[in-house]
Amino acid sequence: MTEGASQDKAVESALMRFRIMAWTTGIGLLLLCLNMYLRYVQDVTTVLDVVPRIHGFVYMLYLVTVFDLSFRLKWPLSKGVLVCLAGTIPFLSFVAEHRIARETHADLTAS
């Protein structure tokens, strides 16, 4: 296996980890919003009360995967920070995941 092929394989693996964490973070953020609505608007405590802790842990893993992918693809710092922030706005992690996956696949096929 050549060096370029092994780098492409490493980028593909990093991209897959990022995509999984982007979806997990996005779903967790939606559950967090639902939890906040139920707790503070409806005054209902549910089993979703554990979601904030889980979401915090999942978001940290998301940050690690973004940093890993950004270092492998040599992104500018601003792009990495914007992708990190995408995990804090509902639905934006899904959009970021789609765009990053499309860009990365295009870059890999071009090289």
Secondary structure, 3 states (H helix, E strand, C coil): CCHHHHHHHHHHHHHHHHHHHHHHHHHHHHHHHHHHHHHHHCCCCCHHHHHHHHHHHHHHHHHHHHHHHHHHHCCCHHHHHHHHHHHHCCCHHHHHHHHHHHHHHHHHHHC
